[in-house]
Amino acid sequence: SSDLSFPTMVWSSMLSVLLLYMVEMYYRSQLQRAPLWLRPVVAFFNIAAYMIYAAIVVVTLNAPYSRYAMFRRSVYFLLGCTHVLLVLGLAVYGFGLSWQLWQRTKKSAAAGDEQQSSSAIIRRISVLAALLPCTEFVRTVNDFKYSLGGLPFNLESGVSSLLFLAFAKLLLEWIPSVAILWAFRPGSHREQLWLSGASSSVDPMLP
């Protein structure tokens, strides 16, 4: 049913907001302001994705199995396309942000304990930048296998299928969620000052 794929749409929207945040941080780490069109474009793609999803649901509402299979393939193709954009964006700007922050740390004249605080933040962001593109790439491959490769939608009954679903949820949802909370958890006051750029003459994290 449609509610099985809708949580993945919500997850993708959440990642698009995270991507937007990373892109804005990337520009601000270069002492530049993010383009004015950036937020409207992200909002437009989110709204467009939900409208396409709703259109697919309406067209296939109360349809026989053949059209239901078409609904599943169409939805998974839509999800696959959104995951492609997320993989590219998270990989490019995630690693780009990590690199910019490392360069900023090397050029700063901060004290040794401040250096340790900034290094801890950068390590968390680097781990997140490496993890999320990998998990979203796995989602992309699965979605296109379901939509274009003709992979069966339903697993066989039994303990092995339940274990597979639990492992997939752990790998693709729970671990990334914990990593996001870990990377952006509230830090010390010194970490917050460094991340906001409050110690510089020009605040690179201004909106």
Helices and strands as residue ranges (DSSP letters): G 2-4, H 6-29, H 38-59, H 65-107, H 112-147, H 159-169, I 170-174, H 175-183, H 189-196
